[in-house]
Amino acid sequence: MSDYEEREPLEQAASRLRAGDQVFTPAHRWETVDTAEHVGDRMYVQVATRFGRKTCRWRFESWKAYPVLPASYTAREPKARLWDGGRHLKNVVAAVWDWEYSVHQGYHLAAAFGKTGAGWEVYDYGAGVPAALVAQGLTKAQAVSQVKRIARERAKELGVAVDFGGAQ
């Protein structure tokens, strides 16, 4: 990303608009982008938006930055998701959240933490406050398996879908 494109967190060039993004239009309101296509030798972006039941068409200069809320930032259906801190952080968290990258803002179901020389500890957050220690001295694979099992049980109790991504 060039310095020109990094004006403010919610501004981006019209050439980068995608379906599902929300853009602040010349009508001074946020509208959801249905389509965005280049016209006029890529000088302009023809954008079709929705505002309630209305459909509007706008022509933006492709290089000019506009206030945009990317589709990835808008709320999604809350699901139980798994977050792995990797080798360096040594933690795995299963939580309910509505955006794939906001685990720290979510409702925690279960977690596992790696202790140097002592294996992994698994905690159940649904059993009360503070979180209950369920197991310790496990390998990472055993800990992740147990976190997933607990998270599935808690998600079922809450009536929330589970999305651990990939094979489960």
N, C-alpha and C positions, 0 to 999 in steps of 0.2 A: 504494500500500500504506500503510495507516495505521500509526501508532506501536504500536498495540495488537497488530497482526499481526507486527511485527518484534521478537519476543522473543529468539530465538536463530536461527542459520542453519537448524537442522533442525527448528524448531517452526513449525506453522502451524495455523490454525483448521480444524476438521473439515469445515466447509462447503466447503473448497478441495480435499478429497481427490479423486483421480481414479484410474481404473483403471490399474494398473501401479505406482502409488506403493507404498512400503513404510511401514507404520505400526507403532509399538511399542504393542502391545495390552495390555489389562488382564491378560492371561496372562503378561506379562513376557517377551515374545519379539517379534521382527520378523516381520510377516506381510505378504504381498503382497495388495493390494486388487484384488478382481475387479470389484465394483460399489460405488457410493456413491450413495445416493438420499435426498432429503429427505423426512421424514415428520413428521406432527404439526404442521402449519402452519409448516414449516421450522425448528422448534425442535430437531429431532434429525436426525442423519444415520445411516441404516441402512447398515452396511458389511458386505459379504461378503468374507472373506479366505481365502487359502490358506496352509497351513503343511504342507509335504510333501504328503501325500495328503488331509489333513483340510481340510474347508471349515468355517469358523466364521462366525457372524453376530454383529455388535456394534452397539450403539446408542450413538453419541457425541453429546454436546451440541454443536450446530453452531458456537457462538461460542467454545468452549473450545479452547485450543491443545494439540496433541499432537506428540510426536516423529515426524517424517515424513522419509523419504528419497524425494524426488520421482523419478518414473520417468525423467526426463531426466538424473538423476545416476547411475543404475545403469549398469553396464557394457553396452556394445553390441558388436556384431561389429566387430572392427578392420577398417578400410578405409583406402585411400589417399584423403586428402581435400586440398582446396586451400584455403588461407587467404590472403586478400588484406588487407594492412595499410591499403589506401586511399591517398588522395592525400598524407596527412600523414606516414605512416611509410615509404612507398616501398619495400615489400617484399612478395614473394609466396612462400609456402612450401607445398610439397607434402610431406605427412608421413603416416605410418600411425599412427592413434590410434583408440581405441574410444569416444570421447565427442566430439561435434561441436565443443565449445568448449575443448578442451585441447591445441591444437596444440603448445604449448611443452613438453608432457609426452610427445609422440609421437616416433617414430623418423623422422627427416628423410630424404627421398629426394632432393629437389632444391629449390633456392631461387633467387630473383632479387632483386637489390637495385638500386634506382635511385641513380645517382650524379649529382649536380647538374652539368649541362653536359657530362657524358660518356656519357649514355645508361644502359642497364641492363646489369648483369653477371649471368650465369647460372652457378650452381654445381651440380655433381653430387656428392651425398653418398655414393653407392654405389661410387664409384671408389676410395675409400681415405680415409685420414685424413692430412692435412686434406682438406677438400672440394676437388675439382678445378674450376678455372675452365674452363668450357666455351666461353663466348662473352662478348663485351663490346661496348658501343656500340650496343645494340639499342633499339628502341622498346619500350614496355611490352607491347604486343600480341604482338610477336615473342618477348619474354622469357617471357611467360605460356604461349605456345604451346610453346616449348621445354621449360619446366618440366613441363608436362603430358605431353609426349612422354617425357621422361626418367622421370617418375614412373610412367607406364604400364609402361615396360620394367622398372623396379625392382620394381613391384608384381607383375608377372608372374613374375619370378624368385623372389619371396618367397611366391607363391601367395596373394596378398591381393586382394580385390575393390577396384575403383576406384569412387569416388563423388565426382565433382567437382560434382554438382548442376547442374541445368539442361542446356542444350545443350552438347555437347562437340565 
